[in-house]
C-alpha cells in the first residue's frame, strides 16, 4: 500500500477516535515567475500532527509503508521531539497511529 493511502486511513481513524489531526504539506514549489515557494515547516517535519481532545496533548505521526525508512532529516526531527518528550512515532497503519496517540508513546518505530 502507498504511504498516501496509509496516511488517509490514519486521518480517518484518528479523527474518529476523538482527536484533531492535520496533514503537513511540506516542500518547495517553483512558481510561474521562477521564484521558489517554501511551506515554511522545518525539514523532517512529520506527515501528520494534531492533538487529543481528552487532554490537549499534541502528537506527530510520520507515515511509512511496510518497507519505508525515515530519512536523515526525519531522524533529526525525531531526536528534537525526543528531547521535548513529545508524543510521536512512525505509523505503518491506523492501528500504529492509534497506539502512538492513545498510549502517549515517544519515538515509536524509530531506532
Secondary structure as UniProt FT lines:
FT   HELIX           3..16
FT   TURN            17..18
FT   STRAND          19..23
FT   STRAND          28..30
FT   TURN            32..33
FT   STRAND          36..38
FT   TURN            43..44
FT   STRAND          48..52
FT   TURN            53..55
FT   STRAND          58..63
FT   TURN            66..67
FT   HELIX           72..83
FT   TURN            84..85
FT   STRAND          87..91
FT   HELIX           94..103
FT   STRAND          106..108
//
